[in-house]
Amino acid sequence: MQQQQQQQSGSTSNDMDDKEVYLDQLYSFETRRQYDWVPSAEIQPFLNWTNRESTYPPIQGLNYRPPSTVSDAYNHMSQGQKREDKMLKHHQYVLSAAFRPLDLLAHEISLETNNPNIQR
């Protein structure tokens, strides 16, 4: 009984490891999560954010209403137009599945521009 529990707990940890590896492979396209750019001394006086923030008027009495999530135009569409809109969204989704690998391929090729063997 204890051996079965140990095997099950071991298999769940292996499943989690496999899932992490799968997610790493699934999202292998690099993303920048931080910006390492430091402005040069010539433009740094123009980027003084604390002074810029203090010049804006306070928004204390502002009454902001966000736009509705469903646009008014969609509410005025006929049933045929709504069906066509759904069909176009579906086709866009299907095409993204075809073009995403091409985007990744283009990215990989662009990383190889300094490779001398690329002309072969």
C-alpha positions in Angstrom: 0.0 0.0 0.0 2.8 2.4 0.9 4.7 1.5 -2.2 1.6 2.4 -4.3 1.3 5.8 -2.6 5.0 6.5 -3.1 4.7 5.5 -6.8 1.7 7.8 -7.2 3.4 10.7 -5.5 6.5 10.1 -7.6 4.5 10.0 -10.8 2.7 13.2 -9.9 6.1 15.0 -9.4 7.3 13.5 -12.7 4.0 14.7 -14.4 4.7 18.2 -13.0 8.2 18.1 -14.4 7.0 16.9 -17.7 4.4 19.7 -17.8 7.0 22.4 -17.1 9.2 21.0 -19.8 6.2 21.0 -22.2 5.3 24.5 -21.3 8.9 25.6 -21.9 8.8 24.0 -25.3 5.4 25.4 -26.1 6.4 28.9 -25.3 9.9 28.9 -26.6 9.5 32.2 -28.4 11.6 34.7 -26.4 9.9 37.6 -24.6 11.6 40.6 -23.0 10.3 41.0 -19.5 12.6 43.8 -18.6 14.2 46.7 -20.3 18.0 47.1 -19.7 18.1 50.5 -21.5 19.8 53.3 -19.7 19.4 56.7 -21.2 22.5 58.6 -22.1 23.6 61.7 -20.1 22.5 64.0 -23.0 18.8 63.0 -22.9 18.5 62.2 -19.2 17.5 65.8 -18.2 14.5 65.5 -20.6 13.4 62.3 -19.0 13.0 63.6 -15.4 9.8 61.8 -14.6 9.2 63.1 -11.2 9.0 66.7 -12.4 6.8 65.7 -15.3 4.3 63.9 -13.0 4.0 66.9 -10.7 3.0 69.2 -13.6 -0.2 67.2 -14.4 -3.4 68.3 -12.7 -4.9 66.0 -10.1 -7.6 63.6 -11.2 -9.5 63.6 -7.9 -12.9 64.7 -9.3 -12.7 62.7 -12.5 -15.8 60.6 -13.3 -14.5 57.9 -15.6 -16.8 55.4 -17.2 -15.0 52.6 -19.2 -16.4 51.7 -22.6 -18.8 48.8 -22.8 -17.3 45.5 -23.5 -19.8 44.8 -26.3 -19.8 47.6 -28.8 -22.9 49.4 -29.8 -22.2 48.4 -33.4 -22.5 44.7 -32.6 -25.8 45.3 -31.0 -27.1 46.9 -34.2 -25.9 44.1 -36.5 -28.4 41.8 -38.1 -28.3 38.0 -37.6 -26.5 37.5 -40.9 -23.8 40.1 -40.0 -23.3 38.5 -36.6 -22.9 35.1 -38.2 -20.4 36.5 -40.7 -18.5 38.2 -37.9 -18.3 34.9 -36.0 -17.1 33.1 -39.1 -14.4 35.7 -39.8 -13.2 35.4 -36.2 -13.1 31.6 -36.5 -11.1 31.9 -39.8 -8.7 34.4 -38.2 -8.1 31.9 -35.3 -7.5 29.0 -37.7 -5.1 31.1 -39.8 -3.1 32.1 -36.7 -2.4 28.4 -36.2 -0.8 28.3 -39.6 1.1 31.5 -39.4 2.5 31.2 -35.9 5.0 28.5 -36.9 6.1 30.7 -39.8 6.6 33.6 -37.4 8.8 31.4 -35.3 10.7 30.2 -38.3 11.3 33.8 -39.4 12.6 34.6 -35.9 15.0 31.7 -35.9 16.3 32.6 -39.4 16.8 36.2 -38.3 18.9 35.0 -35.4 21.2 33.2 -37.9 22.1 36.3 -40.0 25.6 36.3 -38.7 26.2 32.7 -39.4 28.6 32.3 -42.3 27.1 28.9 -43.3 23.7 30.4 -44.0 24.4 31.0 -47.7 24.9 27.3 -48.4 
